[in-house]
Amino acid sequence: MVKYSYDAFWKAFFFSTIVFILGLNLGVFVESSNLNEIERAVISSEVELYDSNIRSSIIQDYPVSCEKSIDNTFKLADKIYEEVILLENLDESSALVEGFFEMHKRYDLLRLQLWLDSSRIKTYCENEFNLIIYLYEYDSDDPEKLSLQNLYASITGDLKSNYRENVLLIPIAYNMDLNSLDIILENYNLENQTALIINDKYVITDAITYDEVIQYIN
C-alpha cells in the first residue's frame, strides 16, 4: 500500500501557487509595459498631428509649401497606421490589462482629425492625391461585417502598396462613440456601416473588386 505524504502535497501546492502568482504578475507587467509604450507613441502622434493641424490652418495665410505639407501628412498617416496595427495586435493577445479600447479611441480621434486636415490640404493645394477613408467596426463579431471588412482591408492594402505616393489611407473605427465622427458620417448617410469613402465624394458600402475601386481614384 502506497502512503502519500501530506507534507509533500502541501509543498507542491504552495510552490505551484507561487509560480502561478509570479507568472500572472509577470504577464500583467508585460502587458502594462506594452500599453505604456503605446501611450507614449500616441502622445507623440498627437503632438505631430497638432503641429500638422496648425500648419494646414495657416497654409492660406503664409507661404507654406504644399509639397512639404502633403509629404508630412502622408508620413504621419503611415506612422499612425502602423501604431494602430500594433495596438490591435496587442489588444487581441491581451487578457489581463484593460485600457486598450480607450487607447484605440484616442487613435481614432487622431485619424478623424487627420481626415479633416487632409481634406483641407487637398482642396487648397489642388493636389491630385487620393484620400481613402476606410470605416470599419472595431472588435466586430458579425460574420457578414467581418467578411466585408476583410475584403476592404485587402483592397485598401493593395492600393496603398501599389500607389504609395498617391493614396492616403486612413482607417477609422466608427463604433468608438465619437460624436464628431457621427456628425460627419450623417452627411454621408452612413450609420454603423462598413464603408469606403474615396476623395470625400464616392461612398462604397457593398462588395467590390480592386479593379472597380481603381475607377474612382485619380
C-alpha positions as CSV (number, residue, x, y, z in Angstrom):
1,M,0.0,0.0,0.0
2,V,1.4,3.4,-1.0
3,K,1.4,6.1,1.6
4,Y,1.0,9.7,0.5
5,S,3.0,12.4,2.2
6,Y,0.7,15.3,3.0
7,D,3.7,17.4,3.7
8,A,5.0,16.9,0.1
9,F,1.5,17.6,-1.2
10,W,1.2,21.0,0.6
11,K,4.8,21.9,-0.5
12,A,3.9,21.2,-4.1
13,F,0.6,23.1,-3.8
14,F,2.3,26.2,-2.3
15,F,5.1,26.0,-4.9
16,S,2.5,25.8,-7.8
17,T,0.6,28.7,-6.3
18,I,3.7,30.9,-6.0
19,V,4.7,30.1,-9.6
20,F,1.2,30.9,-10.8
21,I,1.1,34.3,-9.0
22,L,4.6,35.2,-10.3
23,G,3.6,34.2,-13.8
24,L,0.4,36.3,-13.5
25,N,2.2,39.3,-12.2
26,L,4.8,39.0,-15.0
27,G,2.0,38.9,-17.6
28,V,0.4,42.0,-16.1
29,F,3.8,43.7,-16.1
30,V,4.5,42.9,-19.7
31,E,1.0,43.9,-20.9
32,S,1.2,47.1,-18.9
33,S,4.6,47.9,-20.3
34,N,3.2,47.4,-23.8
35,L,0.3,49.7,-23.1
36,N,2.7,52.3,-21.7
37,E,4.7,52.1,-24.8
38,I,1.7,52.6,-27.0
39,E,0.6,55.5,-24.9
40,R,4.0,57.2,-25.4
41,A,3.5,56.6,-29.2
42,V,0.0,58.1,-29.2
43,I,1.2,61.2,-27.3
44,S,4.0,61.6,-29.9
45,S,1.5,61.3,-32.8
46,E,-0.9,63.7,-31.1
47,V,1.8,66.3,-30.9
48,E,2.7,65.8,-34.6
49,L,-1.0,66.0,-35.6
50,Y,-1.5,69.2,-33.7
51,D,1.5,70.6,-35.5
52,S,0.0,69.4,-38.8
53,N,-3.3,70.9,-37.9
54,I,-1.8,74.3,-37.2
55,R,0.1,74.1,-40.5
56,S,-3.0,73.3,-42.5
57,S,-4.9,76.1,-40.8
58,I,-2.3,78.8,-41.7
59,I,-1.4,77.5,-45.1
60,Q,-3.7,80.1,-46.7
61,D,-2.1,83.0,-44.9
62,Y,1.6,82.1,-45.1
63,P,3.8,80.8,-47.9
64,V,3.9,77.3,-46.7
65,S,5.0,74.7,-49.2
66,C,2.1,72.5,-50.2
67,E,4.5,69.7,-51.2
68,K,6.0,69.7,-47.7
69,S,2.6,69.7,-46.0
70,I,1.4,66.8,-48.2
71,D,4.6,64.9,-47.6
72,N,4.3,65.3,-43.8
73,T,0.7,64.3,-43.9
74,F,1.5,61.1,-45.7
75,K,4.3,60.3,-43.2
76,L,2.0,61.0,-40.2
77,A,-0.8,58.8,-41.7
78,D,1.6,55.9,-42.2
79,K,3.0,56.3,-38.7
80,I,-0.4,56.3,-37.1
81,Y,-1.5,53.3,-39.3
82,E,1.5,51.2,-38.1
83,E,0.9,52.2,-34.5
84,V,-2.8,51.2,-34.6
85,I,-1.9,47.8,-36.2
86,L,0.5,47.2,-33.3
87,L,-2.2,48.3,-30.8
88,E,-4.8,46.0,-32.2
89,N,-2.4,43.0,-32.2
90,L,-1.6,43.7,-28.5
91,D,-5.3,44.1,-27.7
92,E,-6.2,40.7,-29.3
93,S,-3.5,38.9,-27.3
94,S,-4.2,40.8,-24.0
95,A,-6.2,39.1,-21.3
96,L,-5.0,40.8,-18.2
97,V,-4.8,44.5,-18.7
98,E,-7.6,47.0,-19.6
99,G,-7.1,50.3,-21.4
100,F,-6.5,49.2,-25.0
101,F,-10.0,50.3,-26.0
102,E,-9.5,53.8,-24.7
103,M,-6.2,54.0,-26.4
104,H,-7.8,52.9,-29.7
105,K,-10.4,55.6,-29.2
106,R,-7.7,58.2,-28.9
107,Y,-6.1,57.0,-32.1
108,D,-9.4,57.1,-34.0
109,L,-9.9,60.7,-32.9
110,L,-6.4,61.4,-34.2
111,R,-7.3,59.7,-37.5
112,L,-10.5,61.7,-37.7
113,Q,-8.6,65.0,-37.3
114,L,-6.1,63.7,-39.9
115,W,-9.0,63.2,-42.3
116,L,-10.2,66.7,-41.9
117,D,-6.7,68.2,-42.3
118,S,-6.0,66.1,-45.4
119,S,-9.3,67.2,-47.0
120,R,-8.3,70.9,-46.3
121,I,-4.9,70.4,-47.7
122,K,-6.2,68.5,-50.7
123,T,-8.7,71.3,-51.5
124,Y,-6.4,74.3,-51.0
125,C,-3.3,72.8,-52.7
126,E,-5.4,71.4,-55.6
127,N,-3.4,68.2,-55.4
128,E,-4.4,65.1,-57.1
129,F,-3.5,62.6,-54.3
130,N,-6.3,60.2,-53.4
131,L,-7.8,60.3,-49.9
132,I,-9.4,56.9,-48.9
133,I,-11.3,56.6,-45.6
134,Y,-11.9,53.0,-44.6
135,L,-14.7,52.8,-42.0
136,Y,-14.9,49.6,-40.0
137,E,-16.4,48.1,-36.8
138,Y,-13.8,47.6,-34.2
139,D,-13.8,44.2,-32.5
140,S,-16.8,43.1,-34.6
141,D,-18.3,39.6,-34.1
142,D,-20.7,39.9,-37.1
143,P,-19.6,37.4,-39.8
144,E,-21.1,39.4,-42.6
145,K,-19.3,42.6,-41.5
146,L,-16.1,40.8,-40.9
147,S,-16.2,39.3,-44.4
148,L,-16.8,42.8,-45.9
149,Q,-14.1,44.3,-43.7
150,N,-11.6,41.7,-44.7
151,L,-12.4,42.5,-48.4
152,Y,-11.9,46.2,-47.9
153,A,-8.8,45.7,-45.8
154,S,-7.3,43.6,-48.6
155,I,-8.2,46.1,-51.4
156,T,-7.0,49.2,-49.5
157,G,-3.8,47.4,-48.5
158,D,-3.1,46.6,-52.2
159,L,-4.0,50.2,-53.2
160,K,-1.6,51.6,-50.6
161,S,1.2,49.2,-51.7
162,N,0.7,50.0,-55.4
163,Y,0.1,53.7,-55.1
164,R,2.2,54.6,-52.1
165,E,2.9,58.2,-53.2
166,N,-0.7,58.9,-54.4
167,V,-3.0,57.2,-51.9
168,L,-3.5,58.5,-48.4
169,L,-5.3,55.7,-46.5
170,I,-7.0,56.4,-43.2
171,P,-8.9,53.6,-41.5
172,I,-11.3,54.7,-38.7
173,A,-13.4,52.6,-36.4
174,Y,-16.9,54.0,-36.4
175,N,-18.1,52.4,-33.2
176,M,-16.0,54.4,-30.7
177,D,-18.7,56.8,-29.6
178,L,-17.1,59.8,-31.2
179,N,-19.8,62.4,-31.6
180,S,-17.8,64.4,-34.1
181,L,-17.4,61.4,-36.3
182,D,-21.1,60.6,-36.1
183,I,-21.9,64.1,-37.3
184,I,-19.7,63.7,-40.3
185,L,-21.0,60.3,-41.2
186,E,-24.6,61.6,-41.1
187,N,-23.7,63.8,-44.0
188,Y,-22.8,60.6,-45.9
189,N,-25.9,58.8,-44.8
190,L,-23.7,56.3,-43.0
191,E,-24.7,54.8,-39.7
192,N,-22.9,51.8,-38.2
193,Q,-21.8,50.8,-41.7
194,T,-18.6,49.4,-43.0
195,A,-17.7,51.7,-45.9
196,L,-15.0,53.2,-48.2
197,I,-15.1,57.0,-48.8
198,I,-13.0,58.0,-51.7
199,N,-11.9,61.6,-52.2
200,D,-14.8,62.8,-49.9
201,K,-17.4,62.1,-52.6
202,Y,-17.6,58.4,-53.6
203,V,-19.1,56.1,-51.0
204,I,-18.9,52.3,-51.3
205,T,-20.8,50.0,-48.9
206,D,-21.1,46.8,-50.8
207,A,-18.7,44.1,-52.0
208,I,-16.5,45.4,-54.8
209,T,-13.4,44.4,-56.6
210,Y,-10.0,46.0,-56.7
211,D,-10.4,46.9,-60.4
212,E,-13.7,48.6,-59.7
213,V,-12.2,50.7,-56.9
214,I,-9.4,51.8,-59.2
215,Q,-12.0,53.6,-61.4
216,Y,-12.7,56.0,-58.5
217,I,-9.2,57.2,-57.9
218,N,-7.2,59.8,-59.9
